[in-house]
Amino acid sequence: MKKIVAITSCPTGIAHTYMAAEALQTVAKELGYEIKVETQGQSGSENILTATDIKEADAIILAVDKGIDESRFVGRKVLVVGVGKAIKETKSVIEDALNDNGTRLIQGDISEIDVENSGEGVKGIYKHLMNGVSYMLPLVVAGGVLTALSFAFGIYAYEEEGTLAWALYQMGASYGLGLMVPVLSAFIATSIADRPGFAPGIIGGMIASNIGAGFLGGILSGFIAGYTVLLLNKYIQLPKSFQGLKPVLILPILSTLIVGLLMYYVVGTPIEMLTSAITELLSSLTGASIIVLGIVFGLLYIDLGGPFSKVLYAFAIGMVAEGVNEPMAAVMVCGMIPPIGIAIATFVRPKLWTQEEREAGKAALVLGCSYITEGAIPFATSDPMVILPSTVIGGMVGATISLFLNVATPAPHGGLFLAFIPNAITNIMGFLLAIVAGSIVTAILIIILKSRKVKNA
């Protein structure tokens, strides 16, 4: 019996990580293969692969959308794919791994890594960015929710030093949200250049945060730091007796110096100006501009929590860092509408669905209320021509209403559960209206399209 080992990890570590693991396990067993899957989610690594597991494996699959530690696989060939492909094309992924189709050899030293193989074009850039976002996300969630809790004592209660509201605000806004840009930058750089990228990455992120370059500056400093380390590592050659000085002394000092000077004197000011312009634009949107933005938000959520959605989510988080919380609320609405709308459709017209789909609709409702868009994926996979346009239009409606009513939240997760925290959501009735309206539109469109499809069949 062939033995396969795998790791699954998505940027948020909430849904796709476990969906990919389940798909790999199910299909591998159907094909008669033995498989062990390690999941690296927000709660940490589970079902961890041992050295023996890896040694005995006939194939290794890394279904990841962010950087992971590959040192355990040195000297082995691995197949690296996105979690989406592992979910949708599971059989071909397993067969490719077993047949050595598209695999790559994991090298054993950073000195063997160069700019050419540090990424895969746009996919590599996205992977590095999402690695930074995945490490930043817990800070943003903790910071946003604690900040919202401080408002429960009154919008301005945090201004009185020494009070509980002040302490919550310090933990949430000053430290939690205050660390998000440095952490984002540090783990983008680490994804590109491994541990030597951490120091210049986090220092570059601190500089970006302090000079007002914000989220965009953090992204830029992370990429500058990572690729600077790679270039320095490639072109600085030392005798073997001094090789140990490079990762602990030479690379951190030189790369941090280069990144810091570039941030202060070259790229910092333009990025700060761009960040300010975007912030002012979003703060002053009215009328047609809001409709356009709502349409864009809905369109980008077409992949139901995939790469486009996560880029949009990262953008909204960046706006939270700049004190503009309306995009975060609109993005959350966009993410909640697809599973809730599908659930409503299964409840209203149960005859259009199989028993299994009706049961999945109940789960989708819970996931949607929790802001886990991935509850809609099984339905979209089985009937994309009905589900995707319906959810996109519903998302557009919900996002537009949310933006028009100035709904805002500093918390990047939680869904309807945020309603139980006083002042966590500005204009809670507008938030609920946006979700209900978008979900109803989605449900109506799904019922119309699916009924027509059934009738034609």
C-alpha positions as CSV (number, residue, x, y, z in Angstrom):
1,M,0.0,0.0,0.0
2,K,1.3,3.4,-1.0
3,K,1.8,5.8,1.9
4,I,1.2,9.6,1.6
5,V,1.8,12.3,4.0
6,A,0.5,15.9,3.7
7,I,0.3,19.3,5.3
8,T,-2.6,21.6,4.8
9,S,-2.6,25.3,5.7
10,C,-4.6,28.3,4.5
11,P,-3.9,31.9,5.4
12,T,-6.6,32.2,8.0
13,G,-6.3,28.7,9.3
14,I,-10.0,28.4,9.9
15,A,-11.8,26.5,7.1
16,H,-9.8,25.7,3.9
17,T,-7.1,24.0,6.0
18,Y,-9.5,21.4,7.3
19,M,-11.5,21.1,4.1
20,A,-8.4,20.2,2.2
21,A,-7.3,17.7,4.8
22,E,-10.7,16.0,4.7
23,A,-10.7,15.9,0.9
24,L,-7.2,14.3,0.8
25,Q,-8.1,11.7,3.4
26,T,-11.3,10.8,1.7
27,V,-10.0,10.4,-1.8
28,A,-6.8,8.7,-0.7
29,K,-8.7,6.0,1.1
30,E,-11.0,5.6,-1.9
31,L,-8.0,5.0,-4.0
32,G,-6.6,2.5,-1.6
33,Y,-3.7,4.6,-0.2
34,E,-2.6,5.2,3.4
35,I,-2.5,8.8,4.3
36,K,-1.6,11.1,7.2
37,V,-2.4,14.8,7.1
38,E,-1.0,17.4,9.4
39,T,-3.2,20.5,9.7
40,Q,-1.7,23.9,10.5
41,G,-4.6,26.0,11.6
42,Q,-5.1,29.0,13.9
43,S,-5.2,26.6,16.8
44,G,-1.8,25.3,16.0
45,S,-0.5,22.1,14.3
46,E,-2.6,18.9,14.7
47,N,-1.8,15.3,13.8
48,I,1.8,16.3,13.4
49,L,4.0,14.3,11.0
50,T,6.9,12.5,12.6
51,A,10.3,11.9,11.1
52,T,9.3,8.2,10.6
53,D,6.1,9.2,8.8
54,I,8.1,11.4,6.4
55,K,10.9,8.9,5.9
56,E,8.4,6.1,5.0
57,A,6.2,8.2,2.7
58,D,6.0,7.4,-1.0
59,A,4.7,10.9,-1.7
60,I,4.6,14.2,0.1
61,I,1.9,16.9,-0.5
62,L,2.0,20.4,0.8
63,A,-1.4,22.0,0.2
64,V,-0.6,25.4,1.5
65,D,-1.4,29.1,0.7
66,K,1.2,30.5,3.0
67,G,4.8,29.9,3.9
68,I,5.5,26.9,6.2
69,D,8.7,25.4,7.7
70,E,9.9,22.9,5.1
71,S,13.1,21.9,6.9
72,R,11.6,18.5,7.9
73,F,11.5,17.5,4.2
74,V,15.1,18.3,3.3
75,G,16.3,15.9,0.6
76,R,12.8,14.8,-0.3
77,K,10.6,15.7,-3.3
78,V,7.3,17.4,-2.5
79,L,4.3,18.5,-4.4
80,V,3.3,22.0,-3.5
81,V,-0.3,23.1,-4.4
82,G,-2.8,25.6,-3.1
83,V,-5.5,24.4,-0.7
84,G,-8.1,25.2,-3.3
85,K,-6.6,22.7,-5.8
86,A,-6.4,20.1,-3.0
87,I,-10.1,20.5,-2.4
88,K,-11.3,20.6,-6.0
89,E,-8.8,18.4,-7.8
90,T,-7.9,16.0,-5.1
91,K,-7.4,12.9,-7.1
92,S,-5.1,14.5,-9.7
93,V,-3.1,16.1,-6.8
94,I,-2.5,12.7,-5.2
95,E,-1.6,11.0,-8.5
96,D,0.8,13.8,-9.4
97,A,2.6,13.4,-6.0
98,L,2.9,9.7,-6.5
99,N,4.1,9.9,-10.1
100,D,6.6,12.7,-9.3
101,N,4.7,15.1,-11.6
102,G,5.4,18.8,-10.7
103,T,7.3,18.0,-7.5
104,R,10.4,19.8,-6.3
105,L,13.4,18.9,-4.2
106,I,13.6,20.6,-0.8
107,Q,17.1,22.0,-0.3
108,G,18.8,21.9,3.0
109,D,20.4,25.3,3.5
110,I,19.4,28.9,2.9
111,S,22.7,29.3,0.9
112,E,21.2,27.0,-1.7
113,I,18.2,29.3,-2.1
114,D,18.2,32.3,-4.5
115,V,15.8,34.8,-5.9
116,E,14.9,32.6,-8.9
117,N,13.4,29.8,-6.7
118,S,12.1,31.9,-3.8
119,G,8.7,32.0,-5.3
120,E,6.6,31.2,-8.3
121,G,5.9,34.6,-9.8
122,V,2.5,36.1,-8.8
123,K,1.7,32.9,-6.8
124,G,4.9,33.2,-4.8
125,I,4.2,36.9,-4.0
126,Y,0.6,36.0,-2.9
127,K,1.9,33.1,-0.8
128,H,4.4,35.4,1.0
129,L,1.8,38.1,1.6
130,M,-0.7,35.5,3.0
131,N,2.0,34.2,5.3
132,G,2.3,37.6,6.8
133,V,-1.5,38.0,7.0
134,S,-1.9,34.6,8.8
135,Y,0.5,35.6,11.6
136,M,-1.0,39.1,11.8
137,L,-4.6,37.9,11.9
138,P,-4.7,36.8,15.6
139,L,-3.3,40.2,16.6
140,V,-5.9,42.0,14.6
141,V,-8.7,39.9,16.0
142,A,-7.5,40.3,19.6
143,G,-6.8,44.0,19.2
144,G,-10.0,44.7,17.4
145,V,-12.3,42.9,19.9
146,L,-10.5,44.3,22.9
147,T,-10.8,47.8,21.4
148,A,-14.5,47.2,20.9
149,L,-14.8,46.0,24.5
150,S,-13.3,49.3,25.7
151,F,-16.1,51.1,23.9
152,A,-18.7,49.1,25.9
153,F,-17.9,51.5,28.8
154,G,-18.6,54.5,26.6
155,I,-17.1,55.7,23.4
156,Y,-14.6,58.0,25.2
157,A,-14.3,56.2,28.4
158,Y,-10.8,54.9,27.4
159,E,-9.4,58.5,27.7
160,E,-9.5,58.3,31.5
161,E,-6.1,56.8,32.4
162,G,-6.1,53.9,34.9
163,T,-9.7,52.7,34.2
164,L,-10.6,49.3,32.8
165,A,-11.7,50.9,29.6
166,W,-8.3,52.6,29.3
167,A,-6.5,49.3,29.9
168,L,-8.6,47.4,27.3
169,Y,-7.9,50.2,24.8
170,Q,-4.2,50.0,25.5
171,M,-4.1,46.3,25.0
172,G,-6.3,46.4,21.9
173,A,-5.6,49.5,20.0
174,S,-2.1,50.5,21.2
175,Y,-0.5,47.1,21.4
176,G,-2.6,44.6,19.5
177,L,-3.4,46.7,16.4
178,G,-0.1,48.6,16.9
179,L,1.9,45.4,16.3
180,M,0.0,44.3,13.3
181,V,2.2,46.1,10.7
182,P,5.6,45.0,12.1
183,V,4.4,41.4,12.4
184,L,3.0,41.5,8.9
185,S,6.3,42.7,7.5
186,A,8.3,40.3,9.6
187,F,6.5,37.2,8.4
188,I,6.4,38.3,4.8
189,A,10.2,38.5,5.0
190,T,10.5,35.2,6.8
191,S,8.4,33.5,4.2
192,I,10.8,34.7,1.5
193,A,14.2,34.3,3.3
194,D,13.5,32.1,6.3
195,R,14.7,33.2,9.8
196,P,17.4,35.7,8.5
197,G,14.5,37.8,7.1
198,F,12.8,38.2,10.5
199,A,15.0,41.1,11.9
200,P,15.0,43.4,8.9
201,G,11.3,42.6,8.3
202,I,10.1,43.5,11.8
203,I,12.3,46.6,12.1
204,G,11.2,47.7,8.6
205,G,7.6,47.2,9.7
206,M,8.1,49.3,12.8
207,I,9.6,52.1,10.7
208,A,6.6,51.9,8.3
209,S,4.2,52.1,11.2
210,N,6.0,55.0,12.8
211,I,6.4,57.1,9.7
212,G,2.7,56.7,8.7
213,A,3.2,54.3,5.8
214,G,0.9,51.9,7.5
215,F,-0.3,48.6,6.1
216,L,1.0,49.2,2.6
217,G,4.4,50.3,4.0
218,G,4.5,47.1,6.0
219,I,3.9,45.0,3.0
220,L,6.6,46.8,1.0
221,S,9.1,46.6,3.8
222,G,8.5,42.9,4.2
223,F,9.2,42.2,0.5
224,I,12.2,44.5,0.5
225,A,13.6,42.8,3.6
226,G,13.1,39.3,2.3
227,Y,14.6,39.8,-1.1
228,T,17.4,41.9,0.3
229,V,18.4,39.0,2.5
230,L,18.3,36.6,-0.4
231,L,20.5,38.8,-2.6
232,L,23.0,39.4,0.2
233,N,23.1,35.7,1.0
234,K,23.7,34.9,-2.6
235,Y,26.5,37.3,-3.3
236,I,28.3,37.5,0.0
237,Q,30.7,34.5,0.0
238,L,32.8,33.7,3.1
239,P,35.3,31.0,3.9
240,K,33.8,28.0,5.6
241,S,35.4,28.9,8.9
242,F,33.4,32.2,8.9
243,Q,30.2,30.9,7.3
244,G,28.4,30.8,10.7
245,L,28.8,34.6,11.0
246,K,26.6,35.3,8.0
247,P,23.1,34.4,9.4
248,V,23.6,35.8,12.9
249,L,25.7,38.9,12.2
250,I,26.3,39.9,8.6
251,L,22.8,39.4,7.1
252,P,20.8,40.9,10.0
253,I,23.0,44.1,10.2
254,L,23.4,44.8,6.4
255,S,19.8,43.9,5.5
256,T,18.3,46.0,8.4
257,L,20.5,48.9,7.4
258,I,19.4,48.7,3.8
259,V,15.7,48.3,4.6
260,G,15.8,51.1,7.2
261,L,17.5,53.6,4.9
262,L,15.1,52.7,2.0
263,M,12.1,53.1,4.2
264,Y,13.2,56.4,5.7
265,Y,14.7,58.1,2.6
266,V,13.2,56.5,-0.5
267,V,9.9,54.7,-0.3
268,G,8.5,55.7,3.0
269,T,7.2,59.2,2.0
270,P,5.5,58.1,-1.2
271,I,3.8,55.2,0.5
272,E,2.7,57.4,3.4
273,M,1.2,59.8,0.9
274,L,-0.6,57.0,-1.0
275,T,-1.9,55.6,2.3
276,S,-3.2,59.0,3.3
277,A,-4.9,59.5,-0.1
278,I,-6.6,56.1,0.1
279,T,-7.8,56.8,3.7
280,E,-9.2,60.2,2.7
281,L,-10.9,58.7,-0.3
282,L,-12.6,56.0,1.6
283,S,-13.6,58.5,4.3
284,S,-15.3,60.8,1.8
285,L,-17.2,58.3,-0.4
286,T,-20.7,59.2,-1.3
287,G,-23.4,58.2,-3.7
288,A,-22.2,56.6,-6.9
289,S,-18.7,56.0,-5.4
290,I,-20.2,53.8,-2.7
291,I,-22.1,51.8,-5.2
292,V,-19.0,51.2,-7.3
293,L,-17.1,50.2,-4.1
294,G,-19.9,47.8,-3.1
295,I,-19.8,46.2,-6.6
296,V,-16.1,45.7,-6.4
297,F,-16.4,44.1,-2.9
298,G,-19.1,41.8,-4.2
299,L,-17.1,40.8,-7.3
300,L,-13.9,40.1,-5.3
301,Y,-15.8,37.7,-3.0
302,I,-16.7,35.5,-6.1
303,D,-14.2,32.9,-4.9
304,L,-15.9,32.5,-1.5
305,G,-13.0,32.9,0.8
306,G,-10.3,32.2,-1.8
307,P,-7.3,34.3,-3.0
308,F,-9.4,37.3,-4.2
309,S,-11.4,37.3,-1.0
310,K,-8.4,37.2,1.2
311,V,-6.7,40.1,-0.6
312,L,-9.9,42.1,-0.1
313,Y,-9.9,41.0,3.6
314,A,-6.3,42.1,4.0
315,F,-7.1,45.5,2.5
316,A,-9.9,45.9,5.0
317,I,-7.6,45.0,7.8
318,G,-5.2,47.6,6.6
319,M,-7.9,50.2,6.7
320,V,-8.7,49.3,10.3
321,A,-5.0,50.1,11.0
322,E,-5.6,53.5,9.5
323,G,-8.7,54.1,11.6
324,V,-11.2,53.6,8.7
325,N,-13.5,50.8,9.8
326,E,-16.3,50.9,7.3
327,P,-14.6,48.6,4.7
328,M,-14.1,45.9,7.4
329,A,-17.8,45.9,8.1
330,A,-18.7,45.7,4.4
331,V,-16.2,42.9,3.7
332,M,-17.6,41.0,6.7
333,V,-21.1,41.4,5.3
334,C,-19.9,40.1,1.9
335,G,-18.4,37.1,3.6
336,M,-21.5,36.2,5.6
337,I,-24.1,36.6,2.8
338,P,-23.2,33.5,0.6
339,P,-23.7,30.7,3.2
340,I,-26.7,32.5,4.8
341,G,-28.4,33.1,1.5
342,I,-27.8,29.5,0.4
343,A,-29.2,28.2,3.8
344,I,-32.3,30.3,3.3
345,A,-32.8,28.9,-0.2
346,T,-32.6,25.3,1.1
347,F,-35.1,26.1,3.8
348,V,-37.6,27.9,1.5
349,R,-37.5,25.4,-1.4
350,P,-36.3,22.1,0.1
351,K,-37.5,20.1,-2.9
352,L,-34.8,21.7,-5.1
353,W,-32.1,20.1,-2.9
354,T,-31.0,16.6,-2.0
355,Q,-31.3,15.5,1.7
356,E,-27.5,15.9,2.0
357,E,-27.7,19.4,0.7
358,R,-30.5,20.3,3.0
359,E,-28.4,19.1,6.0
360,A,-25.4,21.1,4.6
361,G,-27.7,24.2,4.5
362,K,-28.1,24.0,8.2
363,A,-24.4,24.0,8.7
364,A,-24.0,26.8,6.2
365,L,-26.3,29.0,8.3
366,V,-24.2,28.6,11.4
367,L,-21.0,29.1,9.4
368,G,-22.4,32.2,7.7
369,C,-23.4,33.8,11.0
370,S,-19.9,33.2,12.3
371,Y,-18.4,34.9,9.2
372,I,-17.0,31.6,7.7
373,T,-17.7,32.0,4.0
374,E,-16.4,28.5,3.2
375,G,-19.7,27.0,4.2
376,A,-20.9,28.0,0.7
377,I,-18.1,26.1,-1.2
378,P,-19.7,22.6,-1.4
379,F,-22.8,24.2,-3.0
380,A,-20.6,26.3,-5.4
381,T,-18.6,23.3,-6.4
382,S,-21.6,21.2,-7.3
383,D,-23.5,24.0,-9.1
384,P,-21.3,27.1,-9.8
385,M,-23.5,28.6,-12.5
386,V,-26.3,29.0,-10.0
387,I,-24.5,29.7,-6.8
388,L,-21.7,32.1,-7.8
389,P,-23.7,34.8,-9.7
390,S,-26.3,34.7,-6.9
391,T,-23.8,35.1,-4.1
392,V,-21.9,37.9,-6.0
393,I,-25.0,39.9,-6.6
394,G,-26.2,39.4,-3.0
395,G,-22.7,40.5,-1.7
396,M,-22.9,43.6,-3.9
397,V,-26.3,44.5,-2.4
398,G,-25.1,43.9,1.2
399,A,-21.8,45.7,0.9
400,T,-23.4,48.7,-0.7
401,I,-26.1,49.0,2.0
402,S,-23.4,48.6,4.7
403,L,-21.3,51.4,3.2
404,F,-24.3,53.7,2.6
405,L,-25.3,53.3,6.2
406,N,-21.8,53.9,7.5
407,V,-21.7,50.5,9.3
408,A,-18.2,50.1,10.8
409,T,-16.3,47.7,13.1
410,P,-12.7,47.5,14.2
411,A,-13.0,43.7,14.8
412,P,-12.0,41.6,11.7
413,H,-13.9,38.5,12.7
414,G,-16.9,37.3,14.7
415,G,-19.9,37.9,12.5
416,L,-23.2,38.2,14.3
417,F,-21.5,37.4,17.6
418,L,-20.1,40.9,17.6
419,A,-23.6,42.2,18.1
420,F,-23.4,41.0,21.7
421,I,-20.4,43.4,22.4
422,P,-21.7,46.9,23.0
423,N,-20.4,49.4,20.4
424,A,-18.4,46.7,18.6
425,I,-20.4,47.6,15.5
426,T,-21.3,51.1,14.6
427,N,-25.0,51.1,13.5
428,I,-25.9,47.6,14.4
429,M,-29.3,47.8,12.7
430,G,-27.6,48.8,9.5
431,F,-25.3,45.8,9.8
432,L,-28.2,43.4,10.2
433,L,-30.2,45.1,7.4
434,A,-27.3,44.7,5.0
435,I,-26.9,41.0,5.9
436,V,-30.6,40.3,5.6
437,A,-31.1,42.2,2.4
438,G,-28.0,40.6,0.7
439,S,-28.9,37.1,1.9
440,I,-32.5,37.4,0.7
441,V,-31.4,38.6,-2.7
442,T,-29.0,35.7,-2.9
443,A,-31.7,33.2,-1.9
444,I,-34.2,34.5,-4.4
445,L,-31.7,34.4,-7.3
446,I,-30.6,30.8,-6.3
447,I,-34.2,29.6,-6.2
448,I,-35.1,31.3,-9.6
449,L,-31.9,29.9,-11.3
450,K,-32.1,26.5,-9.8
451,S,-35.9,26.1,-10.5
452,R,-35.3,27.1,-14.1
453,K,-32.4,24.6,-14.3
454,V,-34.6,21.8,-12.9
455,K,-37.5,22.6,-15.2
456,N,-35.2,22.6,-18.2
457,A,-33.8,19.2,-17.2
